[in-house]
Amino acid sequence: MILAFIKMNVRPEKHKELLQTFQSIVAQMRKENGCVDSNFYQNAENENDFFLVEAWENRKTLDDHLRSVRFTVLMGASSLLSRPPEIMIHTVSNSSELEAVKP
């Protein structure tokens, strides 16, 4: 599995535009071939920080996404940001679920 984390710091006056952009894109991204999950979050400690977290089946499906129109639109939203987005890509070779802790 491949995880992509995109951190964005939006200009305060552009919050609404960024949210509208991501609301229209994230649901469509989830339907892309190889997309395991995609979610958009706002930092509770800094309302100007947003995070897009994506999970992909493999590097090929992520690379296909990076060449897609949706990703081009996403990068076009950079004009709403106070600085360039920070993009981190992680390869996960193994993952497991924790059992619920009983009180």
Secondary structure, 3 states (H helix, E strand, C coil): CEEEEEEEEECHHHHHHHHHHHHHHHHHHCCCCCEEEEEEEECCCCCCEEEEEEEECCHHHHHHHHCCHHHHHHHHHHHHECCCCEEEEEECCCCCCCCCCCC
